[in-house]
């Protein structure tokens, strides 16, 4: 259990974001096109292949796995997969990002399966705005999912909000207040220029500095050195100690110097950087070597030596990567 993965710049890689499906029951405007073409079944990793890869990565030093999508909770067999991954010796925590639509029925089974923390996307508290952003989401269903998650026993529940001018920037104070009322955390995320979603990203781009200034007009913010194992920079609210606010700023505050993670798409592409096209075809290796893990392990270590130093997203947020966010593993 002493294995360590490092990239060519000496950064230790101990965090894997693993997509379990490219499909979703929402069509969020920042994540995918209105009319998406999803992968055929034969190109998608089986549950057994996902389990095998999770086992290999943990054996090589990964201590945190986040299951993502698409929407991970619409993948049949997801609770059993969580149970198997959570039981891997050496894994510190299994966590998940969800749109919340299925948590009403699955929150407690996920906790029982070993999922430690849950991130839930929530971009608006207005039903009409929520439907416009998600294209077909039901706000009440998601709010019910958040309530179910809070009562299920996760070690922590956090909201994620992608902030866009002209869509939900004006709702930032209300979203902060909702997080305070629920005694949960919330992170505000700059829109990432992944995939052609049919509009100019620059028109709606909103920096984390703008969001922070808006919040600071209503709350005294205390900078924090807390780290949840990802890219968020956190602040505390002086009068509300139960809620942390995170800022994820891929455009305006590049966080690559401390990058500790890789992403795996559901078709088995190991993405070495969210903002670059460098990738390793793990699906091909798994199916070429069904009984021999060593060639897969060797390929992973070799690929990591070529992990880019950083991404180069433009603050204007124009499309720079062809693949959609839903194809990148959340």
N, C-alpha and C positions, 0 to 999 in steps of 0.2 A: 504493500500500500504506500510505498515511498516514491513511486514514480512521479515525475514532474514533466510537464510539457512547457517548452519555451519557444518563442518565436526568434527570428533572426536579430532582434533588438534587445533580447534578454528579458522580455516581458513574460511573466508566468501566466499561462492560460489554464484557468481552473473553473471556467464558467461556460456552459454550453446552452445555447438557446435552440431548442429542437422543435421544429414544426411537425405536427401530426396530421395536418390536412391543409390543403390550399383553399378549401371550400368554406363558406360562411353563410349564415342566414341573414346578414346585413350586407350592404354595399356602400360602405362609408366613402364619402367623396374624396378623402385624402388617401385612401388605401387601395382602391380599385376602380376600374371603369364601370359604367352603369351596366353594360352587357359583357360579362366576363365569360371566357372559355376556360374551363377547368381541366386539369390533367386527367387523361384516361387512367383507369384503374391499374393497368399493368405498369405504369410509370411511377406509381405511388408505392412507397415503402410499406411492407406488411407490418403488422404489429410485432411479429417475431423479429423482423429486421430492425425495427426501431428499438426493441429491447436489446438486441445484440449490440447495436451501436452504443446505446447508453452504457451497457456493461463494459465495452471496450474503453470508452472515454473515462469512465470512473476508474478503471484499472490503470489508466495513464495519468491520473492526477486531477481530473475534474471533480470538484467538490459541490458544485451547484448546477442543477439542471432546471431550466424553465421550459415548460411545454407551452407552445404557442400554435397559431394557425396562420391564416384563416381563423376559424373559431374552433378551438380544440374540443369543446364539449359536444360537437355534433359528430365526432368520429366514433363509430360503434366500437365498443370495447375499451373506451378510454379509461374507465375506472380501474379495470383489471391491469391495464398498462401502467397506470400510476402506482398501483399496489406493488407490482413487480420492480419498477424502477426505484421506488422509495426504499425497498428492502435491500438494495445493493450495498454491500460493505464498503465503507469509505465515503459514501455520499453524505454530505453535511445536510443538504436540504433540497427537496423537490418543491418547486413553486410553479405557478401558472398565471398566464394572462388570458382573460376571457372578456367577451362583450356583455356577460351577465345574463343573457337571455335564458340559459338553461340551469342557472344556479338554484332556482326555486326547488328543483327536484334533485339536483346533484351536489349541492354544497356539502351536506353532511356525509354522503358516501365518499366524497373526495377527501375530507378530513380523516375519515376512518381508513382510507387507503394510504394516507401518509403525506398528502400535500400540506406543506407548512404555511405558505402564504399565498394570497390571491390578489392579483391586480385586476381591476375591473374598469373598462373603458366607459367614460361618461362625459360626453361633450356638450350637453345641454340639459337644463331642467325644465325647458319649455317643450311640451309635447309636439307642437308643430315644427319647431326648429330641430328637435331631435329626429323626427321623421325625415326632414329635409336633409340633414347631415348623413344619416344612416341609409336613406332612401326607402327603407321599409321597416325600421325598428319600432318597437312599442316601448315607450318610456316607462309606463307602469310596470311592464314585465321586468325591465331591467332594475327599477327601483325595488321591486319585490325580490329580485335576485340578490341585490346588495344587502337587503334586510336578512335574507336567508344566510348569506355568507357571514354576516356579523354574528348571527346566532349559532353558527355551526361549530365554532371552536378553532378557526384558523388562528395561528399565532399573530398574524397581522393582515388587515385588509387595506388596500390602497386603491384610490381612484386614479385613472389616467385621463387627462384631457388634452387633446390636440387643439391648440388655440389658433383661430383664423379670424382675421379682420373681416368684417362684413357678415360674419356668421355667428360667432359666439364670444368674441373678445369682450363684449359688454356684459357677459354673464360671469366673468371671472369672480367678482365679489360674491355673487350668489352661490357659486360652486364652492368657494372657500367656506362660506357660512354653512353650507350643507355638510361639508366634511367636518366642521367644528361640531355641528349638532349631532352628527353620527359618531363622533370621537374616533375618526379614522384619518389616514393620511391622504394627501392628494398631490400628484405631480402634473405640472404643466409642460407640454412638449411642443417644441417648434416643429412645424410641418416639414417633412423630409421630401426632397425632390426625386421620388422613386416612381417611375411609370408615368405614362401619358394619361392623365385623368380627364382630359378634355377642356382644360382651362389653364391659364397662366398661374403658376404657384405664387409668383411675385405679387399678384394682386391682393392676396390674402395673407401674405407672410407677416407674422408677428413675432418679434424677438422676446426672449426670456426677460431681458432688461425692461421691456415695456410692460410685461405682465407683472414683474416684481414691483415696478413703480406704482402700478394701479393698486396692488394689494397693500403696499406700504402706506398708501393714502388713508387706509382704514385700520391697519393693524401695525403695531410695532414688531418688526422682524428681528430675530436674533440669529446671526450666522451660526451654523453648526458644522462640526467636523464629522458628523455621523455618515456612515457609508453602508448602503444596503447591498453592496456587491456589484452594483451596476453604475451607470454614468450619471445618475442624478446628484445634483448639489442641493443640500437641504438647508432650510431655515426653520426655526421654531417661532411660534407666536407667543409673545410675552404673557398674554392673559389666557391662553388656551393650550396648556402643556400636553394635552392628549393628541394634538394634531401637528404633524410635520408637513411642510410644503416643500416639494421638490421641483427643481428646474432641470429639464433635459434639453440641451442646447446644441444640437449637432451642427447648426449653421453658424451661430454667433460666438459660441465659446467651445471650440474644438476640444474634445475630451480624450483624444487618442493616445496621449502620452502614457496614460495609466490603463490602457485597454487590456482587459484580462479575459476576453471572450471571443468565441466564434459562434457562427450560426449554421444550422443545418436545415435545408429545405426538405419538404416531404418527399421530393423525388431523389433525395440523397446527395444533393450538392452541398459540400462543406464550404460555406462562404467565409473567407478569411477576413473580409472587411465588408461592412454594410454598404459603404460608399464606393466600392470597387467591384470589378467583375471577376476577380481571381476566385477560382473555385476548384475543388477536388471532387471527382465523381465517385462517391462512396457506394452508391447503388451498384455500379458496375463491378467494383471490387468485391462487394459482398456476394454477388451472384457468381462471380468467377471463382471465388475461394469460399465455398459454403462451409467447409470444415476446417479451415486454417485461418486463424485470426492474425497471424504475424505479418503477412503481406499488407493487410489493412492498417495495422498499427504502424508499420514502417512508412507507408504512404502518408499517413496523417502527420507524423513527425517531419518528414521531408517537406510536405506542403507548408507546415507552420514556419519553416525557415524563410519562406517567401511571403509571409504575411506583411502587407504594406505598413509603412510607418503611420499613415494617417489617411483619412478621407479628405476630400476637398469640395464639400458642399458650398454652393454659392449662397450668400445671405439673401439674394433675391429669390432663391428657392426654385429656379428653373430646372426642368427635367435634365438629369445627368446620368441616371441609370435606367435602362429600359424596363427591367423587371418591376412589378408592382410590389408595394409593401406586403400585400397578402401572400406574395410568392417568396418573400424574404424571411419569413418566420416571425412576423409580428414586431 
